Amino acid sequence: MEQERVPVLVVGGGYAGLSAALLLAWREVPVMLVERHASTSIQPKAFGVGPRAVELLRPVPGVEEALSRIWAGIGDNMRISIAKDLADPNPHMIMNDENEELAFLSGITPVATVGAPQAEIERVLRRKAEECGADLRFSTELISLEQDQDGVTARIRTAGAESLVRADYVVAADGYRSPLRTLLGVPTSGKDELGQMCSIMFDADLAGLVREREVTLWYLQNDVFTGVIVTGTGVGAHVLGVNLKEGESEADFTDERCVELVRIAVGRPGLDVRILDKTSFAMAHVLADTYRAGRVFFAGDAAHTMPPTGGQGGSTALQDGCDIAWRLWLVLTGQAGPGFLDTYDAERRPIGALTADAQLANLGVRMPPAARVGYPEPLEDPVGALIGFRYHSTAILDEPGDDGSILEDPRVPNGRPGSRAPHVVLDWEGLRISTIDLFGSGFVLLADKQGGQAWMDAGRLVKERLGVQLTRLLVGEELVDVEGRWQERYGVSGGGAVLVRPDGYVAWRALDTDPDPAATLEQVMRRILSR
């Protein structure tokens, strides 16, 4: 039987799989992706991408621009509410055009939240991944997988023909029920399946009920059903999600019944409705107890399935894919030791669990009647989970006295190890950029012009000795601190330095000068990279 060889095999062509394949291919790591479906998503599915996911994707040329164009073609605003129907005169507004909850984002990130349906975003990721050289194989199913100390052998099937693939590592992004997770015996925890939802894609004239160029997301609670309706997503249709009652199945949702449900959801009994598509899916709260099983790494729903209430499931999956990609790149190129890959589970699993729990809490608040016994309470400050989460692992050198928190207030950035490197406006030869623009391709060593040259010299020596991709930059020389916030936001003095990872997280910092910066930096890099 024919056997192909590839460093990384990705199983699953959703958000996690496509982002992993894209970021690996962009870093020139050969990657094959297999997806049993014939194409990317048809239904809109998840809507919107958070700023942190956009930050991770934007180093790939053209991705951020393509996502922004989708949102520009859809609308200018988004409203989220709890109501009886679209015609409810007194909806309980969660977010609207007067909501200032996220207005602070422009001060801490150069990117904007992208309002776009998953189906459109997946098409962008697929196109960009293929442009970067990723081998994406749709209508291709994983049949079996075996791993040994040197690699993984997978059997795949395309159009009835089977073949073998030998890979160094596998990214399992194969969904909520994850056959790979089951095959490898990875245990799970959580509330398990919470119910089924039927997603009805329809066309109807909603003039007078929704605004032009605005996405409307209404959590519905009425005497007939509970669910959600989403309009204005730019896919030429609207979507109604209805929670199935006990004993119901997708077969109960005939076109005639779907039309009636849409009319109830809209609040117009005589509305002319055309049903375009319908499908059902499970709402669940399932957490893998580990994100690593040998040479297989779990991402997206295979790692953490969460209710849609809160809208962060898609963004979390995208972050997983981007995250495992840079770690695999470091190991496959010899910059990091194999043990470095353990940091993926150590860092991403606490964030996946926190996000899933937060969305489970939202389920009880927004979509009753939910059985809330044992449910977590909603986060006091959900903004922290949006862009203020912290990491702790051997790839982060915590400072003495670190409180070990996994959330912090992103509105008060501090630059401590384990935190996202703060946004600071810089001028680079007349071009206004953000510090965020400096991160993505490799490690970055930042120091102040006043007293920082010793760190730059140390960085050059360590880069040569260890063979790592390390960019050295002086703030105040080639980079001008436009607003005078660099030292404050990164917490360093004139003689200090900050080491930032490819994912834009602070791995280590020196608060002041060092008697032997080269020796210190080399020791730091070896610890971080498990060498």
Secondary structure by P-SEA (a helix, b strand, c coil): cbbbbbcbbbccccaaaaaaaaaaaaaccbbbbbbcccccccccccccccaaaaaaaccccaaaaaaaaaaaacccbbbbbbcccccccccccccccccccccccccccccccccccaaaaaaaaaaaaaaacccccccbbbccccccccbbbbbbbcccccbbbbbcccccccccccaaaaaaccccccccccbbbbbbbbcccccccccccbbbbbbcccccccccccccccccbbbbbbbbccccccccccaaaaaaaaaaaaccccccccccbbbbbbbccccccccccccbbbcccccbbbcccccaaaaaaaaaaaaaaaaaaaaaacccccccccccccccaaaaaaaaaaaaaaaaaccccccccccccccccccccccbbbbbcccccccccccccccccccccccccccccbbbbbbcccccccccccccccbbbbbbccccaaaaaaaaaaaaaaccbbbbbbcccccccccccccccccccccbbbbbccccccccccccccccaaaaaaaaaaaaacc
